[in-house]
Each structure stands twice: as structure tokens, then as C-alpha cells.
Amino acid sequence: MTKIVFVIDALRIGGIQNSLVNLLKKINYEKFEVSLIAFSVEESFKRLIPAEVKLIKMPKILALINTPSNDVRKKGLSLYFIRKILAIGCKIFSGKVVYSLLFSLVNLKDMCFDLAISYTNNGNVKSVYFGSNKFVIDKIKAKRKISWLHVDYKAMNMSNKTNNKEYEKFDKIVCVSKDTEAKFLECCPQFENKTCVIYNIVDVNHIKNLSNAEFVMKKDNFTILTVCRLDRNKNVEQCLRIASLLKEKHFDFQWLIVGDGPDRKKLEAMAYSLNVADNINFLGYKENPYSYIKNSDVFVSTSISESFGLSIYESLILGVPVVVRRYDAIDEVIRNKADGYIVSENDYDFVEAIIETTKAEVTKTELPYDEFVETRNVQALMKLEELANVEN
């Protein structure tokens, strides 16, 4: 039986984490013996990991540094102080130096695998969220090593000596879209022969079941939905500007925003300043957002950059049209005017597209998307099996 180990910095709310859980649920455990190393694991995620997966425990210090500082603060000032010191160390000396020290505490004994997968790419080399690639390179014995790339390497300014040097040491680099691969190769053309594309796996039946698991009252007015982390890249400020323009047109709507993040208070204040607080409802993080998606009339994404767009994928599965600010990978996700609209960054273009979705051309019916997604799922699993076939 082929032995695979996945490594991820943290299992908590997020698209990368969800995609890994979906992948773990679809793996053929008659062929593969699977282990998982997560530096930090939220309790709510533990029950999502299939029983067949062996979770390898890590030192508590790794969980501490990979837990958001606000969450650590709730656990006590001493732990918060330790994490603060580690974060300062990353900024001064780099994550590479700090994680080298932390990884010295890890002993995997005689563990050996056929395939080791780093499922989280690095971010800023000065960030505390670092080390999945380094862990696979330095700490795991495996016949073959793969790194998964989930972001726009160029837009996120990830091309640097540390990152590029690490990718030299992997046998394969998996990109979650063709655009992700193209942007990576613009920065690192020397890796062309060892990159490939594997789209994120999405559990169609699970999404549909969850969409019926909770009752969400559908109001009479038009319901717009956005599901995202409330940060700069997700650009929710634009949603509020669009809402203001819709209100000026006397368009009767409510806009539900599911998610949390560092910009929440600022966005709530902005909603009041634009006089749209009565139309905007910040719902916070929802473990199951799918009932809200199913009962909305249109899904809107104003993200500046996306490597794929998982929430858009999920909305289309549930038959909800989308209006999306153009980013390079979006043409791999939706068909313009068939599943919704791809628009420019202009606020007025969003307004026009949202109003257009109320007309007969795009209706809230089950779109022919399931077969398309399931085909990609099968292709992704076949590609993973191909990568796992290592000669003894």
C-alpha cells in the first residue's frame, strides 16, 4: 500500500483547508495509507478528517505560532506573549530561521513515506505563517516530494530567494489552476518541466446536503450574498459602494456578508457612513454557509486576486448566478453570461450586472454544473494517483 503524508500549517476556516478536507474524503483508502501533519488543528476541523487518516501530533509550540494572535490572547497573556516573541523573531530574522529552531523539536523517528505533500505554500518570509514546504524538505523521509501552490505567485510577491530555493528541492509543483501555473512560471520558468495543474476537489453532494441542513428565511426583497474573509484582498469596501449605488436607484435589496476578519469593524463603520447599514447584514463566520448561498438571488465577489475562487464554484453548484470582478483565473471557473457575469473593477458595472441577474436571461435554476465539477474531481484524483506511483 502506498504511503502518503500531507503537511499543512493549520486546519481552520479557509479555502485551502476545505480543499484538503475534500481531497481526503475522496482518496481511495484501499490503495493509500494516509497520514496528516498539521501544525495547528481547530477542534471543529478534527471531526471533518476521515477516520482512515492518521493525524500525527506536533509540538504545542507549533500550534501556538500557527494560531491567530487574537485567539491566543483568549487563552492567556503568557501564551500571547510567547507568540508575540515568535512573531517578532520572524520579522527580524525571517520565518526560515524561527521555524528551523522549532522544527528541531520534531522527531518523526523512522517514519518513511512514498509521497510527501506540502499542502500550504509560504507567504511573506517574515510571516509567522510559514514552514510547510521547509518541513517536508527537512523533516520528512519520502521517495517523492510535492508542493501545492494555491496563490498568484506574482501578485503576492512570492518570488524570492527563500521560496525559489525551496521549490528547487521538490519533485513536482502542483498549481490549483492554469493561471496559477502561468503566473508561477513567469517568475520561475526553470521549473516548467515539473509543474502541473490539479483543480481543487469539491464535494458536490456534501454541499447540497448542507444547503438543506439549516433553515434560512428568505425575505421578499432581492438577496445578494458575499462569503469571504474580511480583509484587504477580498475588497468588501467595494461591496458597500455598490450597495450605495443600488440604493440610489431605489433597488430593493438586502446584502448578506458571511465571514469575519481584520476589516470587520472598519466595514461596519463604512456601511453607516454610506447610509446602507439597513441593507447590509454582517453575519460573521458561519460553519455552514450553504443554506445562505442556496437562498440568495446572486453571489457577488469583489476580490482583487484569487488563485481559483472556491466559493464561486460552490454557488454555481447550488444554482446561484454570480457577479465577479475579473481576475485572471475566473475563466476557468465560470462561463460569462451563462452562469453569471464577469465584470471590470468599475462599481457601475457591478450594479448593472446585479440588476441584469433579475431578468430572464439568468435565472435561479439548477445550472448544468454538477457534471463539470465531478469530471474535474475524477481528473484530480487520477492525477494524484499518478503522482503517487513511485517506483520502489
N, C-alpha and C positions, 0 to 999 in steps of 0.2 A: 504494500500500500504506500502511495506517495505521501510524504510528509511535507506539509506547508505550514509556515508561520507568518502571520500578519502582524505588523507593528504599526501602532497609531499613537499619537501623542496623548489624546484624550477622547473618551467616549462620552459625549454630552451633546446637547442640541446643536444641530448643524447639518448642512447638506453632505459634507464628506462622511460624517459619521453615519448618517442614514444610508448612504450608498453602500458603505461597508456592511452594515447590518443586512441590507437587501441581498448583497452578494453572498454573505454567509448562509442566508436562508435557502439559497438556490444551489449551493455546492452539492455535488454527489458524494455523500459520505461513505458510500461503498467503495469508492475509488481513492478518496483522500482522507488522511488523518490531519486534522486542522488544529493548530494552536493559535492563540491570540495574546499578544503583549500590548497592553495599553498602560501608559504611564499613570493615567488617572481615569477612573471609571465612576460615573454617576450611578447611583443605585437604580434610578428609573431605566437605565440602559442595560443593566445586568440581565433583567428578565427578557430582553429582546434578543440576547445572544443564544443561538441554538444550543441545545443540551449536548450535542456532539462535539462542540468546540471546547478545547481545554484552555482555560484562562490562566496564564502564567503570572503569578504575583510579582510586583516590582517593589522596591524600597519606598517607604512612605514619603520620603523627601522628593521623589519624582512626581508623586501625586500632588504634593503641595505646590511645586513650581508650575504645574500644569493646570491648576485650579484658578479661576479668575480671582483677582485680589479682593473684590467685594465679598465673594463667597467665603474666602479665607478669613476675612475680618470677623464674620459672624461666628467663627469657630474659636476666636480668642486672639488677643493682641500679641501674644508671644509668637503664635504661628504666623500672624500677619507680618510681624517684624522680621522673622526669618525669611519669608517670601520676598519682602522688600529688599533685604540684603542681596538675595539671589538675583533679583531683577536689576539692581544697581550693578552687580557683578557682570551681568550680561551686557549692560550698556557700556561699561568701562572696558571690559576685557573681551567681550563677544560671547554669544551663546556657545560657540565651539569650545571655548576654554572652560566655561562653567559646567557644561554637560560632560566634558571629558572627566572632570572630577567626580560628578555624580554617577557616571557610568562605572567608575572604578568600584562602586559599591555593589555592582550587579555580578552575580556568578551563576551562569547558566550550566555549570558543571560539564557534563559530557553530552549535552543536547546537540543533535545534528539533524539538519533538515535537507530535503531535496530542493525546496524552493523557499526563499525568504523574501517577503514583500514589505517594503516601506510604503505604507498607505498614505502618509502625510508628507507633503513637501515642506521645505523650510519656508519661512517668511523672511523678515528682516533678520540679518545675522546678529543684530543687537537685541533681538526679542527673546523673551522667556519661552515662547512657543517655538521650539527648535529641537532637533536631535533625532527624529525618526530615521532619517537617512543615515546619520552617523552611527546610530545604534545597530542598524542592520550591517553596516560596513565593518564596524569594530568589534561587535559583541556576539554576532551570530555565525555559527558554522553552517554553511549551506553550499550545495553544489552549484546553485544558481541564485542570483540576487536581482530583484526588480524594484524600481522606484516608480510610484504612481504620481503623476503630475495633474493637479486639479485647477491650476490658475493660469492666467495670462502672464507668462514668464517675462514678457517685455514690458507690459503695462505696470506690473508690480515691481519693476526694477530689481529682479531677482538674479540677473546675470552679474555675478561677482566671482572673485577668486575662490571663495569657500564653496559656494554652490556648484560651480562648474567643475571644480576638482572632485567633488563627491560623485557627480554623475559619471565621471570617467571610470569609476570603480564598479558601476552596475552593469550587468549583462544586458538588461533591457530597460527602457524607459517607456512607461505606458501613459499616454495622454488621453484625457476624457472626451476630446473632440478633435476634429481635423484642424480647427482653428487653433486650439491649444498646442497641437503639434507644430503647426506652421510658425506660430509666434516663438516657440521654443527653439526651432531650427534657425530662425532669423538670428537669434543670439548665439546659438551653438551648432553651426552647420556640421561640425566634426562628428556629431552623434547621429547623423541621418540614418546610418545603417542599423542602429539599434533602438529606434523609436517605433511605436505602433499606436493605434487608436483602439481603445475599448470604451464604449459608451457606458455610462452609469446604468446599473440594473435597477429597474423599478418594478415593484411588486403590484401589478395591476389589481389582482383580486383583493389583496390586503387593503389597498387604497379605497376600493369600492365598499368593502365591508366596513371600514372605519367611517366612511362618509355617512353610513346609515346607523352608526353606533350611538350617536348623540342627536338629540332633537334640538334643532336651531330654528327659532321662529323667524319666518320670512315676512318682513314688513312689506307694506303695499308699495312703497317707493322703490326706485331703482337702486340696487345694491352693488356697489363697487368694492372689490376686495384687494388688499395687498398683504402678502405674507413675506416677511423678511426680517433680518436683523436691523435694528435702528442705528445705523452708522453712516459714515460719510459716503461710502461706496454705493450703498443702497439708495441714497439720494431721495429720501422720503420728503424732504423740503419741497421737491417738485410736485409731489402728490398734493400738497397743501395749496400750492399756487394754482394747480389745475382745478382743485375744488373751488377755489375762489372765483375762477373764471366761469365754471359751471353755474355757480350761484348767481353770478351777474346775468347769466342767460335765463334765470328762473327755472333751471333744470331741477326737478325734484329727485333728490338722491340722498343716500347715506353711504359713507365710505368707512368700511371696517379695516383697521390696520392690526394684523396679528403679528406679534413679535415684540422683542424687547432689545435694549441695547443702550450704549452710552449717550445717544442723542435724544432719548425719550423726553426728558424734561424740556429741553430746548424746543422740540417739535410741538409739545403740548402748548407751550407759551406762544409759539408761532401761529398755531391754529386759532387762538384767541385774538391775536393781533390782526389776522386776516379775516376775522369775523366768520370763521367756518367751524368753530368749536361745536356748534349744534349739529353739524353734518358729519363730523369726524368722530369716530369712536376708537380710541386706543385700547385694544383688548388685552395687550400683553402676550406673554408666551402661552401657547396652547399646545399641550402634548398631542392632541388630535385636532388639527386644523381643517380636516377634510369635510366635516359637516358644514363648516362655514364656506368652504370653497363650493361645495355642491349647491348651496342655497344662495349663491351670489349670481349676479347677472353678467358680470365681466370681471376678469382678473387683470390688474394693472401692475406692470413692473417698470420702474423708472431707474433701475440700476445702471450705473455708469459702465461697469465692466462685469462680465460673467464668463466663466470658462464653459458653462453649459446652460444652466437655468432649470434646475430640478423642479422648482415649484411651478414653473410654466408648464413643464411636462405633465405634472400631476393634475393641473387644472384642465388641460386638454383631455386627459383620460376621463375626467368626470364630466366632460361635455360642456365646459365653460369656456367661451371665447376669451381671447386675451388681447390686450393692447400693450405693446412692449417697445420701450426705447431701444433703437437699433444698437446692437453690439455685434461683433464680428461672427460669433458662433451661433447667432439666433437662427440663421437659415438652415442649420442642422436640426432645429427643434420644431419650428412651425412653418406652415405654408401660408405666405401672406395672403390675406383676404379669404382663405379657406377656413382657417382655424382662428382668425382674428387679424390684427393689424400690427405691422412693424412700422413705427413712425420715427421721425427725427427727434432731436432733443428739444424742439420747439414746443412750448406749453400749449399753443393753439392747435397744433397738430394732434396732440393727445385729446383735447376737447372734442375736436371734430370726429376722431376715431371712436371715442366713447359713445358719442351720440349716434354714430353710424351703426354701432352694435345693437341698437334698439330696433333697427329696421329688419326687414325680412331676409336680407342677404346673408346675415349671420345670425342664426337662431340658437337658442339653448336646447339643442337636441344632442343625442349621443353621436359624437363625431366619429368617423371611421379611424380611430387612432389606436385601438387596442392591439390589433394585429401588427401594426407598425412597431409598437413598443415591444411586444412579445418576440417579434423577429429579432430585434436588436438584443434582447435578453439572451436568446439562444446563441446568437453570434458571439456575444461577450463571454459566455460560459465556454463555448468551443475554443475561443482564443486563449482563455486562461488555462484550459486543459492542455492545449498545445504548448504553452509556455512552461507548464509543469512537467512535461515529458522530458526528464533529464536522464541521459544515459548513465548507468551505474559505472 
